[in-house]
Structure formats: structure tokens, C-alpha cells
């Protein structure tokens, strides 16, 4: 299949198992880092929640935060892939 210049990444080979493992480890570490930060900030104001409820809340907030970070990163990357030209 020929590469399509309008579809960035179409001609990029899939990641190797080692690359996937590295990305998974980095994502897990980032999730733990973000979760710990969120838990430290919220624990006092959420003292009425059980440990299970608090953990679920922290994980949900961390998940949303990381999804938005990823979305922001992808948007920035897309903009750098297609630089604007000043005319």
C-alpha cells in the first residue's frame, strides 16, 4: 500500500514488542506519579470517602488528566508536522 502524505504516520512501521513494553512502563510510571500527586492534594478534603471510593476517584481523575495530556501532545505534534508558512 503506498503511503498517503495526508495521513501522518501511515508509512511508519508498527512498534516492536520491546518498544511497546517501554511505552507501557513509561505510561504506568506517569500514571502512578499523577495518581500520587492527586491523592496528596485531595485526601484531606475527601476524608468522608472510603479508601476504595477515594482510590476510584483518584484513578478516574488521573485517567482524565493523562488523556488530556496525550491529546495536547498529539495536537502539538500535528502542528509541528505541518508547520505554517508566513506569507
BARO-454986 format. One record per residue: residue in three letters; z, x, y of N, C-alpha, C in turn. Coordinates in steps of 0.001 Angstrom, whole numbers. Layout:
> ALA; Z; X; Y; Z; X; Y; Z; X; Y $
...
END
This chain:
> UNK; 0; 851; -1168; 0; 0; 0; 0; 900; 1236 $
> UNK; -920; 686; 2156; -950; 1511; 3360; 236; 1190; 4262 $
> UNK; 651; 2216; 5013; 1773; 1978; 5914; 1319; 1119; 7081 $
> UNK; 2239; 348; 7596; 1956; -541; 8706; 2692; -1; 9925 $
> UNK; 1988; 492; 10943; 2665; 1079; 12094; 3514; 74; 12874 $
> UNK; 3257; -1215; 12705; 4050; -2240; 13392; 5357; -2531; 12680 $
> UNK; 5518; -2008; 11467; 6739; -2226; 10689; 7449; -896; 10505 $
> UNK; 8374; -552; 11413; 9062; 735; 11282; 9756; 861; 9933 $
> UNK; 9642; 2023; 9345; 10310; 2275; 8073; 9527; 1829; 6857 $
> UNK; 8350; 1253; 7036; 7587; 747; 5903; 7130; 1877; 4981 $
> UNK; 6926; 3066; 5523; 6449; 4161; 4694; 7567; 5125; 4302 $
> UNK; 8804; 4773; 4584; 9946; 5625; 4259; 10327; 5393; 2794 $
> UNK; 10480; 6473; 2030; 10842; 6293; 618; 12262; 5740; 491 $
> UNK; 12547; 5037; -589; 13897; 4499; -771; 14910; 5623; -931 $
> UNK; 16165; 5356; -563; 17179; 6411; -676; 17461; 6763; -2132 $
> UNK; 17848; 8011; -2333; 18214; 8463; -3677; 19602; 7925; -4014 $
> UNK; 19983; 7923; -5284; 21340; 7469; -5643; 22426; 8259; -4915 $
> UNK; 22231; 9562; -4726; 23219; 10372; -4013; 23324; 9946; -2552 $
> UNK; 22185; 9642; -1949; 22192; 9179; -552; 22887; 7825; -436 $
> UNK; 22620; 6940; -1381; 23287; 5622; -1369; 24793; 5774; -1522 $
> UNK; 25210; 6681; -2408; 26634; 6918; -2628; 27292; 7476; -1368 $
> UNK; 26594; 8381; -690; 27114; 8959; 546; 27279; 7877; 1620 $
> UNK; 26287; 7020; 1761; 26348; 5940; 2749; 27478; 4974; 2408 $
> UNK; 27627; 4641; 1136; 28701; 3743; 715; 30063; 4339; 1031 $
> UNK; 30244; 5636; 762; 31515; 6303; 1057; 31788; 6313; 2559 $
> UNK; 30764; 6562; 3354; 30931; 6572; 4812; 31272; 5171; 5321 $
> UNK; 30600; 4155; 4791; 30883; 2769; 5192; 32294; 2368; 4808 $
> UNK; 32737; 2757; 3631; 34095; 2440; 3171; 35125; 3113; 4064 $
> UNK; 34899; 4371; 4393; 35824; 5102; 5262; 35890; 4457; 6643 $
> UNK; 34752; 4071; 7183; 34715; 3424; 8506; 35430; 2080; 8454 $
> UNK; 35240; 1309; 7371; 35900; 18; 7228; 37416; 204; 7196 $
> UNK; 37880; 1195; 6467; 39321; 1460; 6383; 39875; 1890; 7740 $
> UNK; 39121; 2710; 8457; 39543; 3165; 9780; 39665; 1987; 10750 $
> UNK; 38647; 1145; 10781; 38645; -11; 11671; 39749; -990; 11269 $
> UNK; 39911; -1225; 9977; 40957; -2144; 9500; 42343; -1663; 9893 $
> UNK; 42602; -377; 9751; 43912; 173; 10115; 44176; 2; 11602 $
> UNK; 43166; 235; 12423; 43318; 74; 13867; 43607; -1382; 14227 $
> UNK; 42866; -2291; 13634; 43055; -3717; 13906; 44446; -4162; 13444 $
> UNK; 44845; -3734; 12261; 46159; -4119; 11728; 47279; -3624; 12639 $
> UNK; 47154; -2404; 13118; 48190; -1859; 14002; 48291; -2650; 15301 $
> UNK; 47171; -3113; 15800; 47167; -3860; 17062; 47681; -5289; 16898 $
> UNK; 47413; -5898; 15751; 47713; -7321; 15585; 49024; -7645; 14881 $
> UNK; 49616; -6699; 14198; 50747; -7012; 13312; 51867; -7750; 14026 $
> UNK; 52266; -7290; 15215; 53388; -7930; 15906; 53071; -9356; 16333 $
> UNK; 51847; -9607; 16779; 51517; -10952; 17267; 51162; -11908; 16129 $
> UNK; 50985; -11378; 14936; 50667; -12218; 13774; 51790; -12177; 12742 $
> UNK; 53004; -11999; 13194; 54129; -11855; 12272; 54397; -13125; 11469 $
> UNK; 53866; -14254; 11924; 54065; -15512; 11199; 53173; -15627; 9964 $
> UNK; 52166; -14748; 9836; 51255; -14806; 8692; 51846; -14054; 7503 $
> UNK; 51541; -14548; 6311; 51944; -13809; 5102; 51109; -12531; 5014 $
> UNK; 51506; -11615; 4169; 50747; -10372; 4000; 49320; -10658; 3566 $
> UNK; 49139; -11638; 2679; 47793; -11982; 2194; 46949; -12563; 3329 $
> UNK; 47545; -13456; 4125; 46812; -14051; 5245; 46462; -12995; 6286 $
> UNK; 47417; -12135; 6576; 47185; -11076; 7560; 46079; -10136; 7085 $
> UNK; 46122; -9755; 5832; 45096; -8872; 5272; 43720; -9526; 5347 $
> UNK; 43640; -10803; 5016; 42361; -11520; 5080; 41841; -11562; 6519 $
> UNK; 42734; -11805; 7476; 42347; -11840; 8883; 41824; -10477; 9332 $
> UNK; 42545; -9431; 9017; 42137; -8079; 9400; 40783; -7733; 8790 $
> UNK; 40594; -8054; 7513; 39318; -7753; 6854; 38166; -8530; 7485 $
> UNK; 38415; -9769; 7846; 37361; -10577; 8464; 36983; -10018; 9838 $
> UNK; 37987; -9657; 10625; 37715; -9088; 11948; 36985; -7752; 11811 $
> UNK; 37428; -6909; 10896; 36777; -5610; 10686; 35326; -5797; 10246 $
> UNK; 35098; -6764; 9371; 33736; -7029; 8905; 32831; -7426; 10068 $
> UNK; 33311; -8311; 10916; 32516; -8752; 12071; 32271; -7581; 13016 $
> UNK; 33308; -6797; 13291; 33162; -5643; 14185; 32112; -4672; 13657 $
> UNK; 32150; -4389; 12371; 31195; -3436; 11804; 29780; -4005; 11776 $
> UNK; 29655; -5305; 11552; 28313; -5901; 11595; 27711; -5783; 12989 $
> UNK; 28533; -6017; 14027; 28032; -5885; 15384; 27736; -4432; 15740 $
> UNK; 28546; -3496; 15258; 28243; -2078; 15471; 26900; -1728; 14844 $
> UNK; 26680; -2217; 13628; 25420; -1941; 12929; 24250; -2562; 13683 $
> UNK; 24435; -3778; 14142; 23377; -4458; 14883; 23054; -3702; 16170 $
> UNK; 24094; -3249; 16860; 23909; -2485; 18089; 23182; -1173; 17797 $
> UNK; 23579; -501; 16711; 22934; 755; 16323; 21459; 530; 16004 $
> UNK; 21175; -512; 15261; 19776; -787; 14904; 18945; -1102; 16141 $
> UNK; 19511; -1829; 17080; 18805; -2132; 18322; 18529; -877; 19123 $
> UNK; 19506; 3; 19208; 19325; 1263; 19933; 18282; 2120; 19239 $
> UNK; 18305; 2121; 17906; 17337; 2912; 17157; 15932; 2351; 17373 $
> UNK; 15798; 1023; 17362; 14488; 412; 17574; 13939; 777; 18939 $
> UNK; 14812; 780; 19947; 14356; 1117; 21289; 13902; 2564; 21359 $
> UNK; 14582; 3471; 20641; 14168; 4870; 20663; 12900; 5090; 19830 $
> UNK; 12644; 4221; 18847; 11421; 4327; 18068; 10203; 3934; 18898 $
> UNK; 10412; 3058; 19861; 9336; 2562; 20706; 9707; 2787; 22161 $
> UNK; 9655; 4036; 22618; 10059; 4315; 23997; 9148; 3608; 24977 $
> UNK; 9741; 3181; 26072; 8934; 2530; 27101; 8256; 3607; 27930 $
> UNK; 7119; 3275; 28467; 6402; 4226; 29315; 6447; 3708; 30738 $
> UNK; 6787; 4577; 31645; 6790; 4195; 33053; 5380; 4347; 33603 $
> UNK; 4880; 3278; 34174; 3516; 3286; 34697; 3527; 3200; 36180 $
END
